[in-house]
Amino acid sequence: MNEHASNDGEMSRRDILIAAPLAAGLAASLGASPATAQPSAGARSGGPSRMQGKVALVTGAARGIGRACAVALAMEGADVVSLDLAGPVESVTQYPPATPADLGETVRRIEAAGRRGLSVRADVRDSTALRNAVARTVSEFGRLDIVVANAGIGMWGALAAMDDRQWRDVIDINLTGAANTMRAVLPHMLERRDGRLIAIASVGGRAGFPDVSAYCASKWGVMGLVKSAALELGKSNVRVNAVCPTAVDTPMFRSPEGQYRSILPDLGRTPTDDDIIPLMRQVHALPVPWVSPEDVAAAVTFLASDEARHITGAAIDVGAGSNARYTA
């Protein structure tokens, strides 16, 4: 079906199917909307415990899921290195980029949790910069136990209309960037014969969706990367897992001229939260339009903990029930 929701709020099956996965795993701001209608998740309230003495590196950490992961790990006792480009990606114009001030705020929150924080401005497409970041982490903190490969971007539009630069940026940041991050840290983890690698994938890495072909392709690639790496690295006690969020409450998802217009292209005006929230509630089994970055961070923190010591090659869906539509 090619129909879309009309001005009076009617909704087609295609609108529902497009809406769910498109913003998962992307750097964006931390604040949750009251429309989320669920408690914030993240580190447990009992104080530092599960990550005491550990060191983590989080990419795409300036805001959104990355910031939530960095802060949750710090609240559990880890020292955290926050890495982000903290600047624009030229081919992405529908939502504002993270800034150096955003990255500084992440470090401030880590330190407010009583842990050491360090910021690194780097592009995950630059493997040399990532290796340098890992070397600096080990030099200043003495070890590196946990890596969260979160950095990513999204883009909306038909495959036939996408230019070479747009396709390349999405694949290079979301997929090659995750691989570069893993490759940079693996020599240290293999030498220590221990480590946790956690990649932020998406429900869009489990199913195809129209108008986000590059994003879905990149996240399917992340899933293959995680499962292959888990098989390679298990004998060295390095666990590799993925987290697959549905729509997340970030400026990237809640961008009127980007995600919202992709969901309702024929609305005749710029869509608003009031237009989108009822549609997203139909996507999810739970009565929420999206999940919070802290909900995703809770799954990451679990996978980074000793409670998940026998979990590798897995993917945890933070899907609010949208994942119940998978065929298996």
Buried (B, 14 or more C-beta within 10 A) or exposed (E): EEEBBEEEEEBBEBBBBBBBBBBBBBBBBBEBEEBBEBEEBBBBEEEBEBBEEBBBBBBBBBBBBBBBBBBBBBBBBBBBBBBBBBBEBEBBEBBBBBBEEBBBBBBEBBBEBEBBBBBBBBBBBBBEBBBBBBBBBBEEBEBBBBBBBBBBBBBBBEEEEBEEEBBBBBBBBBBBBBBBBBBBBBEBBBEBEBBBBBBBBBBBBBBEBBBBBBBBBBBBBBBEBBBEBBEEBEEBBBBBBBBBBBBBBBBBBBBBEBBBBBBBBEBEEEBEBEBBBEBBBEBBEEEBBBBBBBBBBBBBBBBBBEEBEEBBBBBBBBBBBBBEBEEE
